[in-house]
Every structure is written in C-alpha cells, then in structure tokens.
C-alpha cells in the first residue's frame, strides 16, 4: 500500500523501518477504501510516524487521552518536526486527531472517564423533559446544559442537598461570573437557562417555590449597539467571491444562499437531508429548529443549480443522508463549530464590517433586506419561522423603509 502512496523509494523505506509498519499500513489501507484522497492519506501516514515516535510505541498497547495530549505537547516543541509543520493549535489538534483515530481503529484508545454529574440525574432528567415536553431544539438544550452544569458544579460544594438551594446562591454565582468578566449578554443567557431549569425544578417540587421568578437578568438590547448587519450588496459580494473548483468552495456556495435567501438557521441547514430537495416539484423543505414546524419553499433556479453542482462534484458518496456532510471520512453531518469555520474566513477576507461572522449574519441580512424591500413584520416572521413579531421587530432599527408587498430575492449572475 505504501508503494501506491509514495513514489520516492527513500520515503517508502523510511515508513517501512519505523515501528508498527503493519498496523500503520492497515489503517492507511482502510482510509483509501472509504474514499480518502491520496494526498490526505500521505499526510496521515507522515503524522503517524511522529505519533509512534513521540508516544514511544514499539508495540501496540492501550493509550489514554492524557497520554495523547502529552504527545501533542511534545510534538509542538519537537525540533525534528520539520519545516512543513503548521504552527499553533491546528498542528496540535492534527496530532491528537490522527493519534486517536488510529488507536480507535485498532480498539486501543482508552476513553476518558466521564466525571460524575452533580446531584445525580437531575440535569439529565431536565434535558430529557425539555426535549420531550417542550420540544426545545437540540442546540438550545446543549447551551442550557452547559450553563446549568457550570452552575451545579459551583453550587454542590456550597449546598450538598439541592433542595436547600435559595435565590442568594444564584445571586452569588451571578456576581462571581460578572467579576470573572462575563458580558451582559452572557449573564442574560445564564439567567435564561437558570430560569428554565428552576421552573422545571419547582414544578417537580425539587426546590423551594419562587426561585425562578426571583432570578434577575441584566437588560440587554435585542440588537447590541455595536451590532451591524452587512448590506445586501456585501452579501452578494461574499457569495460571488467563493470559488467553483474546490469541494469546500462548492459546498459553501450551496450553503450560503440557504441562509441569505431563505434565512434558514444553522441547525436547520445542518439537519437538511437529501430528501428535502424535491427536484421534480422544484421545492425545498425545512424543519424549523423551534417547535418542529415544517415549511416548504420554491427552489430558486440559481440555488438549485448550486446545490446540484455540489452534489455532483463535491459531496462524497456515503451512507449519511444529510445534505451537507464532512468532506473527509468518516463522512457525517456537519457540526455547528464547522459551520462557523466555513463562513468566518470568507467574510473577513473581504473586510466586511459586521458584528457576527457566522451563518446567522446572513439570516439577519435576509430579514433586514426583506424589511427594506417592503415586507411587513408579520410576513418576515412567517418567512423566518418565528412564532411572534418580537423576534423580528429589532430589524426595524436597521431600516425604516415603509412596509408594503413582499419582494422576491434574486442572486442571478452571482452563483
């Protein structure tokens, strides 16, 4: 297998002489079998040489996450890494991913032990209840869980019995967070999560009644004073700047209009499947992240062409039914942090002034442009899948144009 990846004899010999050649080659063969391109396989093969060296693996043995992290730190300080090594966190991350994937392939990665949650199953039960009873979106639940877990870890040493919690505990926690430098918007997000959590706890008589309504939150404008929404011409400029050759560019070119024209949320785009595009009827279906509403829209020709080109030229053949998947195996649904990485550099590269650099920026631009073209707030709320007008009224700050009939977007000549 090494002979088919490397053309230079001295390089092939270097790989053969390094420890665990058979185990490394077996993994590289697997990567080729599942569709990984040869350039990436070569990169993995090179990194594996450093993995076995820095982890001192003369024979395969179980390896824990802590040992991998220690190896990645040695890798960053390693003088023999060579001039081709990337700098910074990205290189350390590459070492960690390569090592863990290889060890996991051989069944020898020792998974990190999950710390015991404070107050037993309290937080897990809350998350399940919010999902089943209130239908909260998964991204919302992840956000709530993270903030509530932080509070519970802080609370447990001070209050061993959760039933004894009082509003003063929450006030002290909020003061500590504020002193640590959290912004007003972050403190407000913590307050929202805690109010939801204590509403659940009070209903089930797990704590004293009245705590929920006593949780104070700093006043935060719906749109921050320094928040700017890019002009529609800037949105067109971003989309026009995306290339047409690389798979990553073709995927981005298919994604961007779904935010800019249809105003979809990041989680909604990530959840879309191949079946949500009806090519015969010319429609696109979205399942709203909030309250599970299903909406269907006409598939604009330019958007359909961009998606079709992505499916034909860039999307890997894989069992995953999500419309947008990772470009490298194992192919799976694109995650939230990856969406930001797709958008942020393309927006910054053009020097566009905006308070956000993720996909939500395009959703804001969509709403603002609809308002500028004369849509009523009711029409915008319906179009974006909001349940009330308060969610879209803030866009009136950015454009005071008179309201009228709904205008139709077009990106003709851009995609």
HELIX and SHEET records of a PDB file:
HELIX    1   1 UNK A    2  UNK A    5  1                                   4    
HELIX    2   2 UNK A    9  UNK A   17  1                                   9    
HELIX    3   3 UNK A   21  UNK A   33  1                                  13    
HELIX    4   4 UNK A   38  UNK A   54  1                                  17    
HELIX    5   5 UNK A   65  UNK A   77  1                                  13    
HELIX    6   6 UNK A   79  UNK A   81  5                                   3    
HELIX    7   7 UNK A   89  UNK A  105  1                                  17    
HELIX    8   8 UNK A  122  UNK A  133  1                                  12    
HELIX    9   9 UNK A  138  UNK A  156  1                                  19    
HELIX   10  10 UNK A  162  UNK A  164  5                                   3    
HELIX   11  11 UNK A  167  UNK A  179  1                                  13    
HELIX   12  12 UNK A  184  UNK A  203  1                                  20    
HELIX   13  13 UNK A  211  UNK A  214  1                                   4    
HELIX   14  14 UNK A  232  UNK A  241  1                                  10    
HELIX   15  15 UNK A  247  UNK A  260  1                                  14    
HELIX   16  16 UNK A  266  UNK A  271  1                                   6    
HELIX   17  17 UNK A  274  UNK A  276  5                                   3    
HELIX   18  18 UNK A  301  UNK A  313  1                                  13    
HELIX   19  19 UNK A  336  UNK A  349  1                                  14    
HELIX   20  20 UNK A  360  UNK A  372  1                                  13    
HELIX   21  21 UNK A  377  UNK A  384  1                                   8    
HELIX   22  22 UNK A  390  UNK A  393  1                                   4    
HELIX   23  23 UNK A  394  UNK A  397  5                                   4    
SHEET    1   A 2 UNK A  63  UNK A  64  0                                        
SHEET    2   A 2 UNK A 109  UNK A 110  1                                        
SHEET    1   B 3 UNK A 277  UNK A 278  0                                        
SHEET    2   B 3 UNK A 283  UNK A 287 -1                                        
SHEET    3   B 3 UNK A 294  UNK A 298 -1                                        
END                                                                             
